[in-house]
Amino acid sequence: MTASRAAWWFITPALIVLGVFFLLPVVAALVLSLTDYDLYALADIRNLRFVALENYWALLQRPLFWSALGHTVYFVVVGVPLSMAASLGAAMLLNSPLARFKAFFRTALFAPVVTTVVAVAVIWRYLFNTKYGLVNYAFDSLGIPTVDWLGDPHWAMPTIILFAVWKNFGYNMIIFMAGLQAIPGDLYEAARIDGASAMAQFRHITLPMLKPTMVMVSILTVSGYFQLFAEPYVMTEGGPLQSTTSVLYLMYEEGFKWWNLGSASAVAFILFVIMFVVTAAILRLSKQGAPA
């Protein structure tokens, strides 16, 4: 048996699994988005009609879709830089030779990542409760006016962003730590001998050497933050006044609340196109200034 044929035999089971559980559902959802599949079609398949791009056109004319897209973009634009900054800062602190109990802090900071998002979202919901939440209790003790964190449209999304950053930054922290440990120590030693300050070392050594890692982390974080759902679902249910309704939350309501499965599938593919364009833009920007 040739090496290429043996390789195909080894990867065939994985390809079958991917085809059945990934490719087939994606194709089915794409076909579904071109129909008016809803509750009536569930009751009788003869009610199903092919509507081509009508679902997409109807979504682009809905103010709620653009509102949800705006909330999602706001979440990504604010949350991704905060998450990456927190991840890189924590990674640099833990990678410092002066740091102690590194294993403990790595575990403690990574713990929120592996904790069930619904469970911690419920806890945060009580922490930021207007009447008996710990945050407002601390504010009141300091004489600071309390805030309706989850009931005020102006504060609900920032609260969710803060929660998401706390919940997810530990994952990127581990990746950044791996990238920092791959930077040769000789570079920092030579920079110190030349009199470079800590900030200069960070700008001219750490950031350039971390560029591939930062590109990967930014793509992963942007992709994850575009799929905002569990946080508003548990903490605000899309409110108040739909100020935390994300694109994915809209898809959930269309598909599982109103049973407009064709429209929900269209929402999913519009989100996929947006994520694809943003990811391609990040990759294109990352190649600018790179050596040929």
C-alpha positions in Angstrom: 0.0 0.0 0.0 1.3 3.4 -1.0 1.8 6.1 1.7 -0.9 8.4 0.1 -3.4 5.6 0.1 -2.6 4.7 3.7 -3.1 8.3 4.7 -6.5 8.4 3.1 -7.5 5.3 5.0 -6.5 6.9 8.3 -8.3 10.2 7.7 -11.5 8.6 6.2 -13.2 8.1 9.6 -12.6 11.7 10.5 -13.9 12.9 7.1 -17.0 10.8 7.5 -17.7 12.3 11.0 -17.1 15.8 9.7 -19.3 15.2 6.7 -22.2 13.8 8.7 -22.1 16.1 11.7 -20.8 19.4 10.1 -21.0 19.6 6.3 -24.4 17.9 6.0 -26.1 20.2 8.6 -24.5 23.3 7.1 -25.8 22.4 3.6 -29.2 21.5 5.1 -29.3 24.9 6.9 -28.4 26.7 3.7 -31.2 25.0 1.8 -33.5 25.8 4.8 -32.6 29.5 4.6 -34.0 29.5 1.0 -37.5 28.3 2.1 -40.3 29.5 4.4 -39.9 26.6 6.7 -41.8 27.4 9.9 -44.3 25.9 12.4 -46.8 25.2 9.6 -44.3 23.3 7.6 -43.4 21.3 10.7 -47.0 20.3 10.9 -47.3 19.5 7.2 -44.3 19.4 4.9 -46.6 20.4 2.0 -46.8 23.9 3.4 -43.1 24.3 2.7 -42.3 26.7 -0.2 -39.0 27.7 -1.9 -38.7 31.5 -1.5 -35.1 32.0 -2.7 -33.5 35.0 -1.1 -36.7 36.4 0.3 -35.7 35.6 3.9 -32.4 37.5 3.5 -34.1 40.5 1.9 -36.7 40.6 4.7 -34.0 40.5 7.4 -32.1 43.4 5.8 -35.3 45.4 5.9 -36.0 44.7 9.6 -34.9 47.4 12.1 -34.5 44.7 14.8 -31.9 42.9 12.7 -29.8 46.1 12.3 -30.3 46.9 16.0 -29.1 43.4 16.9 -26.1 43.7 14.5 -25.2 47.1 16.0 -25.3 45.6 19.6 -23.1 42.7 18.4 -20.6 45.0 16.7 -20.5 47.2 19.8 -19.8 44.1 21.9 -17.0 43.0 19.6 -15.4 46.4 19.2 -15.3 47.1 22.9 -14.9 43.6 24.3 -12.2 42.2 22.0 -9.5 44.9 22.8 -10.4 44.7 26.5 -10.1 40.9 26.5 -6.9 40.9 24.6 -5.4 43.6 26.8 -6.4 41.7 30.0 -5.0 38.4 28.6 -1.7 39.9 27.5 -1.3 41.8 30.8 -2.0 38.7 32.9 0.3 36.6 30.7 3.2 39.1 31.1 2.7 39.2 34.8 2.8 35.4 35.1 5.7 35.1 32.8 7.8 37.6 34.8 10.7 36.0 36.7 9.6 37.9 39.8 6.2 36.2 39.8 5.6 33.6 42.6 3.0 30.8 42.8 2.6 30.8 39.1 0.8 27.5 38.9 -1.8 28.7 41.4 -2.5 31.9 39.6 -2.6 30.2 36.2 -5.2 27.9 37.5 -7.2 30.6 39.3 -7.2 32.9 36.2 -8.1 30.1 33.9 -10.9 28.7 36.1 -13.6 31.0 34.7 -13.0 29.6 31.2 -13.9 26.1 32.2 -16.8 27.1 34.5 -20.3 26.8 33.0 -21.3 30.1 31.5 -24.9 29.8 32.7 -23.9 29.2 36.3 -21.5 32.2 36.5 -23.9 34.4 34.6 -26.5 33.8 37.2 -24.0 34.7 39.9 -23.1 37.9 38.1 -26.8 38.7 37.7 -27.2 38.7 41.5 -23.9 40.6 42.0 -25.2 43.4 39.8 -28.8 43.3 41.1 -30.1 46.8 41.6 -31.6 46.3 45.1 -29.4 43.7 46.9 -26.4 43.2 44.6 -22.9 43.3 46.1 -21.7 45.9 43.6 -24.4 48.4 44.4 -24.0 47.6 48.1 -20.3 48.6 47.9 -21.2 51.7 45.9 -23.8 52.7 48.5 -21.3 52.2 51.3 -18.8 54.5 49.6 -21.5 57.1 49.0 -21.5 56.6 45.2 -25.0 56.6 43.5 -26.1 53.1 42.7 -26.7 52.0 39.1 -29.4 49.8 37.6 -26.7 47.7 35.8 -29.0 45.2 34.0 -32.2 47.3 33.9 -30.7 50.4 32.2 -30.2 50.2 28.4 -27.1 52.3 28.7 -25.4 50.0 31.3 -26.7 46.6 30.4 -24.3 45.9 27.5 -21.2 47.3 29.3 -22.0 45.0 32.2 -22.3 42.0 29.8 -19.0 43.0 28.2 -17.3 43.2 31.6 -18.6 39.7 32.4 -17.5 38.3 29.0 -14.0 39.7 29.4 -13.7 38.2 32.9 -15.1 34.9 31.7 -12.9 34.4 28.6 -9.6 36.2 29.1 -7.9 33.2 30.8 -8.0 31.2 27.5 -6.1 33.8 25.6 -3.8 34.3 28.6 -2.5 30.7 28.2 -1.9 31.3 24.5 0.0 34.5 25.1 2.1 32.8 27.8 3.1 30.2 25.3 4.0 33.0 22.8 6.0 34.9 25.5 7.9 31.8 26.5 8.9 31.2 22.8 10.7 34.6 22.6 14.5 34.2 23.1 15.7 35.7 26.3 18.9 36.9 24.5 16.9 39.6 22.9 15.8 41.1 26.2 19.3 40.7 27.6 20.8 42.6 24.6 18.2 45.3 24.9 18.9 45.8 28.6 22.7 46.1 27.8 21.9 48.8 25.3 19.9 50.7 27.9 16.4 50.0 26.6 13.6 50.6 29.1 10.9 48.1 29.9 8.4 50.0 27.6 10.9 50.0 24.8 11.5 46.3 25.2 7.8 45.8 25.1 7.3 47.9 21.9 10.3 46.7 19.9 10.7 43.0 21.1 7.5 41.7 22.8 4.9 43.0 20.4 6.7 42.2 17.1 7.6 38.7 18.3 4.0 38.1 19.5 2.5 39.3 16.2 1.6 35.8 14.9 0.1 34.9 18.3 -1.8 38.1 18.4 -3.3 37.5 15.0 -4.5 34.1 16.0 -5.9 35.3 19.3 -7.7 38.2 17.7 -9.3 35.9 15.1 -10.4 33.4 17.8 -11.7 36.2 20.1 -13.6 38.1 17.3 -15.2 34.8 16.2 -16.2 34.0 19.7 -17.5 37.5 20.5 -19.6 37.7 17.4 -21.4 34.6 18.7 -22.8 36.4 21.7 -25.8 34.5 23.1 -25.5 32.9 26.5 -24.7 36.0 28.4 -27.7 38.1 27.3 -29.9 35.1 27.4 -29.3 34.4 31.0 -28.6 37.9 32.3 -31.1 40.1 30.5 -33.1 38.0 28.1 -32.2 40.5 25.3 -33.5 43.5 27.3 -34.0 46.1 28.5 -35.7 47.5 25.5 -33.8 45.0 23.3 -30.6 46.8 24.1 -28.7 43.5 24.5 -30.3 41.6 21.7 -27.5 40.1 19.6 -27.6 38.6 16.2 -27.3 35.1 17.6 -30.1 35.9 20.2 -32.3 37.1 17.3 -31.6 33.8 15.5 -32.6 31.9 18.6 -35.9 33.8 18.9 -36.7 33.4 15.2 -36.0 29.7 15.3 -37.1 28.5 18.7 -39.5 31.1 19.9 -41.4 31.9 16.7 -40.4 28.7 14.8 -39.4 30.7 11.7 -36.6 28.2 10.9 -36.0 29.5 7.4 -35.5 33.0 8.7 -33.3 31.8 11.6 -31.1 29.9 9.1 -30.8 33.1 7.0 -29.6 35.0 10.2 -27.0 32.3 10.7 -25.5 32.6 7.2 -25.5 36.4 7.3 -23.5 36.2 10.5 -21.2 33.7 8.9 -20.6 36.1 6.0 -19.9 39.0 8.4 -17.4 36.9 10.4 -15.7 35.7 7.3 -15.2 39.2 6.0 -13.9 40.4 9.4 -11.5 37.5 9.6 -10.2 38.1 6.1 -9.7 41.7 7.0 -7.7 40.8 10.0 -5.5 38.4 8.0 -5.0 41.0 5.3 -4.0 43.7 7.8 -1.6 41.3 9.6 0.3 40.8 6.3 0.8 44.5 5.7 4.4 45.4 6.6 5.4 41.7 6.8 8.7 40.8 5.0 8.1 39.3 1.5 
